Amino acid sequence: MPDGAWQPPPQPQWPHQGPVHPSQSYPPRPSPPQGPPQRFQSPHQEQPYPPQPYPPQSYPWQGHPPAGPPPGRHQPPAQQAYPPPQPPAPPARPPRGAGRIVGGVIVGGFGLLAALGGAGIVAQAVSNSRQEITDRTYVRNLWRNLPVETLFPASIGVRDPDSKVSAERGWTRVAISQDTSCEAALSGDLAATAAERGCVAALRATYLDPTGGTAATAAVVAFSEEEDRNDLDMMVRETQREKRGADQAVHALAAPGLQWKDAFRAGSGGGHVYAVDAPLFVVVTSGPADGRRAGRLPGTWGRRELQQLEDLEPWAETATGLARTLAARLAAEAGKARA
């Protein structure tokens, strides 16, 4: 064996003893030799193994290698995530009794009624704030409060859509009376009835049609109460039919350049002013403006009475149409009178 090689330490020599019988006791264990213990000497400790670096590893992608320990190294196990603790469940609600349910329904019903009542009060307040109240005193005296240009416009008819002039084409006012007495304006059965019902005033104006062949005198009759003007339009119509043009409702108001007077009156008609608290009635009498007498056809055209009545009928229809037009304008003016 060469020098310097490792040799095992010497073993202690135990005295040889023969076989021990089972009946015999086991001999005492000899004590170890005295002296310091010998340390095990390894030949590899004299030449320690230098640490070797890990060989470089190549990766299929560009840039830095992935983070973490190299492959093959021991990795700590991932920590397992546990769900957060849940709060304890609330205690179960005790079952509601029939009394509590009935009480809740009654309270809810009273609450609903209170809400509906409040909504109704609010709606009524909003409605009252938007309500417009007519000035009754002003409307009752509308014939006195309106200017004459509004009571009797300078022209009445259909506006020409192709004309730039705002004036209407149709009837043209040619005269206005300053006398407002009922006796001076009305005649025949209408004058008697108006006097019985308390006629307050009667305003007159004369109009001429676009052809210049028909004249018409219009009267706005005012009463104290709204009921006094009722059924006057029907009375005028019946009088025209029964008396066959012998009784006309309005006295003719003469106008310069016209041969217009009571003797040439041919037909009458009326119309109510449909407005609250407006006790007004409009009546018109029309006839030829050139002095010709209607209802007196000559020769074979007027041999029968029916033919003479047919000649009077268009004048009555013309008067009724003009009366209703003026009445509608006055009703519109009454609607503008708000307190």
C-alpha positions in Angstrom: 0.0 0.0 0.0 1.5 3.3 -0.9 2.4 5.9 1.7 -0.2 8.5 2.5 -3.1 6.2 1.5 -6.2 6.0 3.8 -6.1 3.2 6.4 -8.9 2.1 8.7 -8.3 2.7 12.4 -7.2 -0.2 14.4 -10.0 -2.2 16.0 -9.8 -3.2 19.7 -9.1 -6.8 20.4 -11.7 -8.5 22.6 -10.8 -11.5 24.6 -12.2 -14.7 23.1 -14.9 -16.3 25.0 -16.6 -19.5 24.3 -20.2 -20.0 23.6 -22.6 -18.9 26.2 -25.4 -21.1 27.2 -28.9 -19.6 27.3 -29.1 -20.3 30.9 -26.0 -18.3 31.5 -26.2 -14.4 31.8 -25.0 -12.2 29.0 -21.4 -11.0 29.8 -21.0 -7.3 30.5 -20.1 -5.1 27.6 -16.5 -4.0 27.7 -15.9 -0.2 28.0 -14.5 1.7 25.1 -10.8 2.5 25.0 -9.7 5.5 26.7 -8.5 8.6 24.8 -10.1 11.2 22.4 -12.3 9.9 19.7 -10.7 9.6 16.3 -12.3 11.6 13.6 -13.1 10.0 10.3 -10.7 11.2 7.7 -11.9 11.1 4.1 -9.5 11.3 1.3 -11.9 13.6 -0.6 -11.6 16.3 2.0 -8.1 17.0 1.1 -9.2 17.9 -2.4 -12.6 19.8 -2.1 -14.8 19.7 -5.1 -15.1 23.2 -6.5 -18.6 24.5 -7.2 -19.6 24.3 -10.9 -21.8 27.0 -12.5 -25.0 26.0 -14.2 -24.5 25.8 -17.9 -26.3 28.5 -19.9 -29.6 27.5 -21.4 -31.0 28.7 -24.7 -34.6 29.9 -25.1 -36.7 29.9 -28.3 -37.7 33.6 -27.9 -35.7 36.8 -27.9 -35.2 38.9 -24.8 -34.6 37.9 -21.2 -35.3 34.3 -20.0 -38.4 33.8 -18.0 -38.4 34.7 -14.4 -38.1 32.0 -11.7 -35.6 29.3 -10.9 -34.0 27.3 -13.7 -35.7 24.1 -14.8 -35.0 21.1 -12.6 -34.6 23.1 -9.5 -36.9 22.5 -6.5 -39.9 25.0 -6.5 -41.9 25.8 -3.4 -45.5 24.6 -3.7 -48.1 27.3 -4.5 -50.1 28.5 -1.6 -53.7 27.5 -1.7 -56.3 30.4 -1.5 -59.1 29.9 0.9 -62.4 31.8 0.6 -63.1 34.6 3.2 -65.2 33.6 6.1 -69.0 34.2 5.5 -71.1 36.2 7.9 -73.5 34.3 10.0 -77.0 33.9 8.5 -79.7 36.3 10.0 -82.2 34.8 12.2 -85.4 33.7 10.6 -88.4 36.1 10.7 -91.3 34.9 12.7 -94.4 34.3 10.5 -96.9 37.2 10.3 -100.2 36.8 11.8 -103.6 37.6 10.1 -104.1 40.7 12.2 -100.8 42.2 11.2 -101.6 41.6 7.5 -105.1 43.2 7.8 -103.6 46.1 9.6 -101.0 46.7 6.9 -103.7 46.6 4.2 -105.8 49.1 6.0 -102.9 51.5 6.6 -101.8 51.2 3.0 -105.4 52.0 1.8 -105.6 55.1 3.9 -102.2 56.2 2.6 -103.4 55.7 -1.0 -106.5 57.7 -0.4 -104.5 60.5 1.1 -102.1 60.5 -1.9 -105.1 60.6 -4.3 -106.6 63.4 -2.4 -103.4 65.4 -2.5 -103.1 64.9 -6.2 -106.6 66.1 -6.8 -106.0 69.2 -4.8 -102.9 70.0 -6.8 -104.7 69.4 -10.1 -107.5 71.7 -9.0 -105.1 74.4 -8.0 -103.3 74.2 -11.4 -106.7 74.3 -13.2 -107.8 77.4 -11.2 -104.5 79.1 -12.0 -105.2 78.7 -15.7 -108.9 79.6 -15.6 -110.0 82.6 -17.4 -113.0 84.5 -16.0 -115.2 86.6 -18.3 -115.8 90.2 -17.3 -119.6 90.0 -17.2 -120.1 93.7 -16.7 -118.0 94.5 -19.8 -119.9 91.9 -21.9 -123.3 93.1 -20.8 -122.4 96.5 -22.1 -120.5 95.3 -25.1 -122.4 97.5 -27.5 -121.3 100.5 -25.5 -117.7 99.4 -24.8 -116.7 98.5 -28.3 -115.7 101.2 -30.8 -118.0 101.7 -33.8 -115.3 100.4 -36.2 -115.5 97.0 -34.3 -119.3 96.9 -34.1 -119.6 97.8 -37.8 -116.4 97.1 -39.7 -115.7 99.1 -42.8 -115.8 96.0 -45.0 -117.2 92.5 -44.4 -116.6 89.5 -46.6 -114.0 87.0 -47.7 -110.4 88.1 -47.8 -108.7 87.8 -51.2 -105.7 85.4 -50.7 -103.9 86.8 -53.8 -104.2 90.4 -52.7 -101.7 92.2 -50.4 -104.4 94.5 -49.1 -105.7 93.4 -45.7 -109.2 94.8 -46.3 -112.0 92.3 -47.0 -113.9 92.3 -50.2 -117.7 92.1 -49.9 -120.1 94.3 -48.1 -118.9 97.9 -47.7 -120.2 100.2 -45.0 -121.7 103.4 -46.5 -123.6 105.0 -43.5 -123.8 104.9 -39.7 -126.6 106.2 -37.5 -125.9 108.3 -34.4 -129.4 107.6 -33.1 -129.4 104.5 -30.7 -133.1 104.5 -29.8 -135.0 101.2 -30.4 -138.1 103.1 -31.9 -136.0 104.8 -34.6 -134.2 101.6 -35.6 -136.8 98.8 -35.4 -140.2 98.4 -37.1 -143.2 96.1 -37.3 -143.6 93.1 -35.0 -140.0 93.1 -34.0 -140.2 96.7 -32.6 -143.3 95.8 -30.5 -141.7 92.6 -29.1 -138.4 94.4 -28.4 -140.2 97.1 -26.5 -142.0 94.6 -24.3 -138.8 92.8 -23.4 -137.0 96.0 -22.4 -134.9 97.0 -25.4 -132.0 99.2 -24.2 -130.5 100.4 -27.5 -130.4 99.7 -31.2 -127.4 100.8 -33.4 -127.6 100.9 -37.2 -125.3 100.9 -40.2 -126.0 100.5 -43.9 -123.9 98.3 -46.2 -123.6 97.9 -50.0 -122.7 94.7 -51.7 -119.8 94.5 -54.3 -122.2 94.8 -57.3 -123.8 98.0 -55.9 -127.2 96.6 -56.5 -128.2 95.5 -53.0 -128.4 97.7 -49.9 -128.8 96.4 -46.3 -129.3 98.1 -43.0 -128.0 96.2 -40.0 -129.1 96.8 -36.4 -127.4 95.6 -33.2 -130.1 95.4 -30.6 -129.1 95.3 -26.9 -131.3 94.0 -24.0 -130.9 94.0 -20.2 -131.0 90.2 -19.8 -129.6 87.4 -22.0 -133.0 85.7 -22.1 -134.7 88.6 -23.7 -133.1 88.0 -27.1 -134.2 84.4 -27.3 -136.3 83.2 -30.3 -136.2 86.6 -32.0 -134.6 85.1 -35.1 -137.5 82.6 -35.4 -140.0 85.4 -35.0 -138.5 87.4 -37.8 -138.5 84.4 -40.1 -142.2 83.6 -39.3 -143.2 87.2 -39.9 -141.6 87.1 -43.3 -143.4 84.0 -44.3 -146.8 84.9 -42.9 -147.0 88.6 -44.1 -145.1 87.9 -47.3 -142.8 90.8 -47.2 -145.3 93.3 -45.9 -143.6 93.6 -42.5 -139.8 94.3 -42.3 -137.8 94.4 -39.1 -135.4 97.3 -39.5 -136.0 100.9 -40.8 -133.8 101.6 -43.8 -130.9 104.0 -43.1 -130.4 106.2 -46.1 -126.9 106.7 -47.6 -125.5 109.2 -50.0 -125.9 108.2 -53.7 -128.4 105.4 -52.9 -132.1 105.2 -53.4 -132.5 103.2 -50.3 -135.6 103.8 -48.0 -138.3 101.8 -46.3 -140.4 101.5 -49.5 -137.7 99.4 -51.1 -137.2 96.9 -48.3 -137.5 93.3 -49.5 -136.4 90.9 -46.9 -135.2 90.6 -43.2 -133.2 88.1 -41.2 -131.6 87.8 -37.7 -128.9 86.1 -35.7 -128.0 85.6 -32.0 -124.7 86.7 -30.5 -123.7 83.3 -29.0 -121.6 84.5 -26.0 -122.1 84.2 -22.3 -123.6 87.3 -20.7 -124.0 89.0 -24.1 -127.7 90.1 -24.4 -127.3 91.1 -28.1 -129.3 90.4 -31.2 -128.4 91.3 -34.8 -131.1 91.9 -37.4 -130.7 93.0 -41.0 -133.2 94.3 -43.7 -132.1 94.3 -47.4 -133.5 95.4 -50.7 -132.6 96.9 -54.1 -130.3 99.9 -53.9 -131.5 101.4 -57.2 -135.1 102.1 -56.2 -136.7 99.0 -57.7 -139.5 97.3 -55.8 -139.0 93.6 -55.2 -141.9 91.2 -55.3 -143.6 93.1 -58.1 -142.6 91.2 -61.2 -144.3 92.5 -64.4 -146.3 90.5 -67.0 -146.2 86.8 -67.2 -143.4 86.6 -64.6 -145.6 87.8 -61.8 -149.1 86.7 -62.5 -149.1 84.2 -59.6 -148.5 85.1 -56.0 -146.0 82.3 -55.6 -143.8 83.9 -58.3 -143.8 87.2 -56.4 -142.8 85.4 -53.1 -139.9 83.7 -54.9 -138.7 87.1 -55.9 -138.6 88.2 -52.2 -137.0 85.1 -50.8 -133.4 85.8 -52.0 -133.4 89.2 -50.2 -134.4 87.5 -46.9 -131.6 85.0 -47.3 -129.1 87.7 -48.0 -130.2 89.6 -44.9 -129.9 86.5 -42.7 -126.4 85.8 -43.9 -125.1 89.3 -43.2 -126.8 89.2 -39.7 -125.1 86.0 -38.7 -121.7 87.2 -39.9 -122.0 90.3 -37.7 -123.2 88.3 -34.8 -120.2 85.9 -35.1 -117.8 88.8 -35.0 -119.4 90.2 -31.9 -119.2 86.8 -30.2 -115.5 86.7 -30.9 -115.1 90.2 -29.4 -117.0 89.1 -26.3 -114.7 86.1 -25.9 -111.7 88.5 -25.6 -113.2 90.2 -22.6 -111.4 88.6 -19.6 -111.1 89.8 -16.1 
